[in-house]
């Protein structure tokens, strides 16, 4: 049935191709209406007075006149008899027609009510069909319905895209194997029919230069006799990306916890051996144990901050705050750190009071993490500048440095937990690897946005926009 669309089989509604179950009368605007819906056009011709009744009445009148003539009635008797019979015949005809018209009106009213009922049913079905087609056409999952002969009866745009079917527009009535060049899917459909067991397959479909992983579930529709097949297709690209990030996160957090624990264990064993023979070395190892414990505490604290940030506004106290005071608190904390690294840490004055709608502790955590990140990635003699400016009915806080910078391909991932641009897992700069993740999640919870502008060797500028106070 390659000419299905020309034969009236391929009906398309809002991006969904559906094969109609059967032909029906064509209604206005191309809509199909059931035959019973045309009952409103019933004519009254069948209920009009019949000429046979008039002829019978005239025959009766003529017969009475002829009978009075045979009986030798006088002119007066003949006229009286004729008038009387005409009156009786006319009355009978009138009564008969009145009864027939009353019957016709009753029958017509019943037909009109039946037509209105069918019309209401049709409109409801048409409305339900339109809504269903709208839902199917906007689904991200692909839907394909097959007949027992594996002919396509229904297919939506998502299925056409996921299966990489050529867009010639003729799909209905064609066999699945004719359109879909993926043997695993075709064989799974056949097994579903023969074994009467639902099938699940995962395939990779090549669409030009894109290789897309797709999960396909094939099940039988038992409401139809014989049972039809339903294919549900889901794009697994995002799911696989999230799973890869999850595995990487587990590996990273395991390493981040394992490194200090291994150091603590080694130092503790060494202290046990040196505490009597070399007390000074033992003190050094104890100091290293303390350092690693502090690192563990910092890591756990940052993970708790991240969990709080990811929980959204439920744990935040959003109110009007002075962002400049928050920035000054962060500067007071990091000025000694910057001075020790010979980095100039400054704040650029704004053009007015910087009042934003935020949680003060969250705003302080955002500012501290951005300043700490800038200092860690700026060499001695560099500069870190914090500034605020009005932007889009709010305020943008910018933390700018002239450090190592970030390549464009890494700028999306630096906000992920434990992600480092340098793939080595060591963290000589003292960072836990989740500071920028805290910044991103806290900013999002406050209804703001965060972005980065950077080039390798030219430093980086992190900008956080927060809505102004009302």
C-alpha positions in Angstrom: 0.0 0.0 0.0 2.7 2.5 -1.0 -0.1 4.8 -2.3 -1.9 4.8 1.0 -2.0 8.5 1.3 -3.6 8.9 -2.1 -6.1 6.2 -1.4 -7.4 8.1 1.7 -5.8 5.8 4.2 -3.1 8.2 5.5 -4.9 10.6 7.8 -2.7 13.1 9.7 -3.8 15.1 12.7 -1.3 17.4 14.4 1.8 15.4 13.6 0.3 11.9 14.1 -0.5 9.6 11.2 -3.6 7.4 11.9 -5.3 4.9 9.6 -9.1 5.3 10.0 -11.1 2.2 10.9 -13.6 2.7 8.1 -15.1 5.1 5.7 -17.9 7.4 6.8 -19.9 10.2 5.3 -17.9 13.4 4.7 -19.1 16.3 6.8 -18.3 20.0 6.6 -14.7 21.1 6.6 -13.5 17.6 5.7 -14.7 16.1 9.0 -16.3 12.6 8.9 -19.8 12.3 10.3 -21.8 9.1 11.0 -24.8 8.4 8.7 -27.3 8.9 11.6 -26.0 12.5 12.0 -27.7 13.4 8.7 -31.2 12.7 10.1 -31.8 16.4 10.4 -32.2 16.6 6.6 -35.3 14.3 6.7 -37.9 15.6 4.2 -41.6 15.8 5.0 -42.6 14.7 1.5 -43.5 11.2 2.7 -46.0 12.7 5.2 -47.9 15.1 2.8 -51.5 14.4 1.8 -51.8 11.6 -0.7 -53.7 12.1 -4.0 -55.3 8.7 -3.7 -57.3 9.9 -0.7 -58.7 12.8 -2.8 -59.6 10.5 -5.7 -61.4 8.1 -3.4 -63.4 11.1 -1.9 -64.4 12.3 -5.4 -65.4 8.7 -6.4 -67.6 8.5 -3.3 -69.3 11.8 -4.2 -69.9 10.8 -7.8 -71.3 7.5 -6.6 -73.7 9.2 -4.2 -74.9 11.6 -7.0 -75.4 8.7 -9.4 -77.2 6.7 -6.7 -79.7 9.6 -6.0 -80.3 9.8 -9.7 -81.1 6.2 -10.0 -83.6 6.6 -7.1 -85.4 9.3 -9.0 -84.7 11.9 -6.3 -85.7 15.4 -7.1 -83.2 18.2 -7.6 -83.5 19.4 -4.0 -82.9 15.9 -2.6 -79.9 15.4 -5.0 -78.3 18.8 -4.0 -78.8 18.0 -0.2 -77.4 14.5 -0.6 -74.4 15.9 -2.7 -73.6 18.6 -0.1 -73.9 16.2 2.7 -71.6 13.6 1.2 -69.1 16.3 0.2 -69.1 17.6 3.8 -68.6 14.1 5.2 -65.8 13.2 2.7 -64.1 16.6 3.3 -64.3 16.1 7.0 -62.9 12.6 6.8 -60.0 13.9 4.6 -59.2 16.7 7.0 -59.2 14.4 10.0 -57.1 11.9 8.2 -54.5 14.5 7.2 -54.5 16.0 10.7 -53.7 12.6 12.2 -51.1 11.9 9.6 -49.4 15.3 10.1 -49.4 14.8 13.8 -47.7 11.4 13.3 -45.3 13.0 10.9 -44.3 15.7 13.4 -43.8 13.2 16.1 -41.6 11.0 13.9 -39.7 14.0 12.7 -39.0 15.2 16.3 -37.7 11.7 17.2 -35.4 11.7 14.2 -34.2 15.3 15.0 -33.5 14.3 18.7 -31.6 11.2 17.5 -29.6 13.3 15.1 -28.7 15.8 17.8 -27.6 12.9 20.1 -25.4 11.4 17.3 -24.0 14.8 16.5 -23.1 15.4 20.2 -21.4 12.0 20.3 -19.5 12.7 17.2 -18.3 16.1 18.5 -17.2 14.5 21.7 -15.3 11.8 19.8 -13.8 14.4 17.5 -12.7 16.5 20.5 -11.2 13.4 22.3 -9.4 12.4 19.1 -8.0 15.9 18.7 -6.7 16.0 22.3 -5.3 12.5 22.0 -3.5 13.4 18.7 -2.2 16.6 20.3 -0.7 14.6 23.2 0.8 12.0 20.9 2.3 14.6 18.6 4.0 16.4 21.5 5.3 13.3 23.2 9.1 12.9 23.3 8.6 9.1 23.3 7.8 7.5 20.0 4.6 5.6 19.6 3.9 3.0 16.7 0.8 0.8 16.5 1.0 -2.2 14.2 -1.7 -4.5 12.8 -1.4 -8.3 13.1 0.3 -8.2 9.8 2.9 -5.7 11.2 1.4 -2.9 9.1 1.7 0.6 10.6 -1.7 1.9 11.8 -0.5 4.8 13.9 2.9 6.7 14.2 3.8 10.0 15.8 6.5 12.4 14.9 8.8 11.3 17.7 8.8 7.7 16.4 9.6 8.9 12.9 12.6 10.9 14.3 13.9 8.2 16.6 13.6 5.5 13.9 15.3 7.8 11.3 12.5 7.0 8.8 12.8 8.9 5.6 10.3 11.8 5.6 8.4 11.0 2.4 5.1 11.3 4.4 3.8 7.8 3.4 3.9 5.5 6.4 0.4 4.0 7.0 -0.4 0.6 5.6 3.3 -0.1 5.0 5.0 -3.0 6.8 7.4 -2.3 9.7 10.2 -4.1 8.0 9.8 -2.0 4.9 10.4 1.3 6.7 12.6 0.4 9.7 16.0 -0.8 8.8 16.8 -2.1 12.3 16.7 -5.9 12.3 16.6 -6.1 16.2 13.3 -4.2 16.2 11.7 -6.2 13.4 12.7 -9.5 14.9 11.5 -8.4 18.4 8.1 -7.6 16.8 7.8 -11.0 15.3 8.8 -12.7 18.5 6.1 -10.7 20.4 3.6 -12.1 18.0 4.8 -15.7 17.9 5.7 -16.1 21.6 3.0 -13.8 22.9 5.5 -12.2 25.3 6.4 -8.5 25.5 9.9 -7.7 24.3 12.4 -5.1 25.3 15.4 -4.2 23.1 18.1 -1.6 23.1 19.5 -0.5 19.8 21.7 2.2 18.3 20.1 4.0 15.4 22.3 6.0 13.0 20.6 9.2 11.8 23.1 10.9 9.5 26.1 11.8 11.7 24.2 11.1 14.9 24.3 7.7 16.6 21.3 7.6 19.0 20.7 4.9 21.7 17.0 4.0 21.7 15.1 1.7 24.1 12.2 -0.1 22.5 9.3 -1.9 24.3 7.0 -4.0 22.1 3.7 -5.2 23.8 0.5 -6.7 22.6 -2.8 -4.8 22.6 -5.3 -7.4 23.9 -8.4 -5.1 23.4 -8.2 -5.7 19.6 -9.1 -9.0 18.0 -6.7 -10.2 16.8 -4.2 -8.5 19.1 -2.3 -5.5 17.6 1.2 -4.5 18.6 2.3 -1.3 20.3 5.9 0.0 20.1 7.1 2.6 22.6 10.5 4.1 21.8 12.6 6.2 24.2 15.7 8.2 23.5 18.4 7.0 26.0 21.0 9.7 25.2 20.3 11.8 28.2 19.9 8.8 30.5 23.2 7.4 29.4 24.9 10.8 30.0 23.4 11.1 33.5 24.5 7.5 34.2 28.0 8.3 33.1 28.1 11.4 35.3 26.8 9.3 38.2 29.5 6.7 37.8 32.1 9.5 37.5 30.8 11.1 40.7 30.9 7.9 42.6 34.5 7.3 41.5 35.5 10.9 42.3 33.9 10.9 45.8 35.4 7.5 46.5 38.8 8.8 45.6 38.4 12.0 47.5 37.5 10.1 50.7 40.0 7.3 50.1 43.0 9.6 49.8 42.9 11.3 53.2 41.8 8.1 54.9 44.8 6.2 53.4 47.1 9.0 54.6 45.6 9.0 58.1 46.1 5.2 58.3 49.7 5.4 57.1 50.6 8.2 59.4 48.9 6.5 62.4 50.9 3.3 61.7 54.1 5.4 61.5 53.3 7.3 64.7 53.0 3.9 66.5 56.4 2.9 65.4 58.2 6.3 66.0 56.5 7.6 69.1 59.2 6.1 71.4 62.3 6.3 69.1 61.7 9.6 67.4 59.1 11.8 69.2 59.8 14.8 66.9 58.9 12.7 63.8 55.8 11.4 65.7 54.7 15.0 66.2 55.1 15.7 62.5 53.0 12.6 61.6 50.3 13.6 64.1 50.2 17.1 62.5 49.7 15.4 59.1 46.9 13.3 60.5 45.3 16.4 61.8 45.7 18.1 58.4 44.0 15.1 56.7 41.2 15.1 59.2 40.6 18.7 58.6 40.5 18.0 54.9 37.9 15.3 55.5 35.8 17.6 57.6 36.0 20.3 54.9 34.9 17.8 52.3 32.0 16.5 54.4 30.9 20.1 55.2 31.0 21.1 51.5 28.9 18.0 50.6 26.4 19.0 53.3 26.3 22.5 51.8 25.8 21.0 48.4 22.9 18.8 49.6 21.3 21.9 51.2 21.7 23.8 48.0 20.1 21.1 46.0 17.1 20.9 48.3 15.9 24.2 46.9 14.3 27.1 48.7 12.8 24.9 51.5 16.0 25.3 53.6 16.7 28.9 52.7 15.5 32.1 54.4 15.0 34.4 51.5 14.9 38.1 52.4 16.2 41.5 51.5 19.9 41.6 52.1 22.8 44.1 51.4 25.0 42.2 49.0 27.9 44.6 49.5 28.1 43.7 53.2 28.2 40.0 52.2 31.0 40.7 49.8 33.0 42.5 52.5 32.6 39.6 54.9 34.0 37.3 52.2 36.9 39.7 51.5 37.8 39.8 55.2 38.0 36.0 55.2 40.2 35.7 52.1 42.4 38.8 52.3 45.1 37.0 54.4 45.0 34.0 52.0 45.4 36.4 49.0 48.2 38.3 50.7 50.1 35.0 51.5 49.9 34.1 47.8 50.8 37.7 46.8 47.5 38.3 45.0 45.8 41.7 45.1 42.2 41.2 46.2 40.0 44.3 45.6 36.3 45.3 45.4 35.1 47.8 42.9 32.4 50.2 44.3 29.0 50.0 42.7 26.8 52.8 41.5 24.3 52.5 44.3 23.0 50.3 47.2 23.1 46.7 46.2 20.0 45.1 47.8 19.0 41.7 46.5 16.4 39.1 47.4 18.4 36.1 48.8 19.4 34.1 51.8 22.4 35.8 53.5 24.2 32.6 54.4 23.7 31.3 50.9 24.9 34.5 49.3 28.0 34.4 51.6 28.7 30.8 50.5 28.4 31.8 46.8 30.8 34.8 47.2 33.3 32.8 49.3 33.4 29.9 46.8 33.9 32.2 43.8 36.7 34.2 45.5 38.4 31.0 46.8 38.2 29.5 43.3 39.7 32.7 41.7 42.6 32.8 44.3 43.4 29.1 43.8 43.7 29.5 40.0 45.6 32.8 40.0 49.4 32.9 40.2 51.5 35.1 42.5 51.3 38.8 41.4 47.8 38.4 40.0 44.6 40.3 40.7 41.1 39.2 41.8 38.4 41.9 41.6 34.8 41.7 42.8 32.2 44.1 41.4 28.4 44.6 41.2 26.3 46.1 38.5 22.6 46.5 37.7 21.2 44.0 35.1 17.7 42.9 34.1 15.8 44.0 37.2 18.4 42.7 39.5 22.1 42.8 40.3 25.0 40.9 38.8 28.0 40.1 41.0 31.2 39.5 39.0 34.4 37.9 40.3 37.2 38.5 37.8 40.8 37.1 37.9 43.8 37.1 35.5 44.7 33.5 36.2 45.1 30.4 34.1 41.6 30.6 32.5 39.3 27.8 31.3 39.0 26.4 27.8 35.5 26.6 26.2 35.0 22.8 26.2 35.3 22.6 29.9 33.1 25.6 30.9 29.9 23.6 31.0 31.3 20.9 33.2 33.2 22.9 35.8 29.9 23.3 37.8 29.6 19.5 38.2 30.6 17.9 41.5 34.3 16.9 41.8 35.0 17.8 38.2 38.5 19.2 37.6 39.8 20.7 34.3 43.1 19.0 35.0 42.3 15.3 35.0 44.7 14.4 37.7 42.9 13.7 41.0 45.3 15.4 43.2 44.2 18.7 44.7 47.3 20.6 45.8 45.3 23.8 45.8 43.3 22.6 48.8 39.9 22.6 47.0 37.3 19.9 47.5 36.0 20.0 43.9 32.4 20.9 44.7 32.7 24.6 45.4 31.3 25.6 41.9 28.6 23.0 42.2 27.5 24.7 45.5 27.5 28.1 43.7 25.4 26.8 40.8 22.8 25.0 43.0 22.5 27.9 45.6 22.1 30.4 42.8 19.4 28.4 41.1 17.6 27.9 44.5 17.6 31.7 44.9 16.1 32.2 41.5 19.3 33.5 39.9 21.7 32.5 37.2 25.4 31.8 37.0 27.8 32.0 34.0 31.5 32.1 33.2 33.5 33.9 30.5 37.0 32.7 30.1 39.9 31.9 27.7 43.1 29.9 28.5 45.8 32.2 29.9 43.5 35.2 30.1 41.8 34.6 33.4 38.1 34.0 34.1 35.0 36.0 35.1 32.2 34.3 37.0 29.0 36.3 37.1 26.0 35.6 39.4 22.7 37.4 38.8 20.2 37.7 41.7 16.8 39.5 41.7 16.7 42.8 43.4 14.7 43.3 46.6 11.1 44.5 46.3 
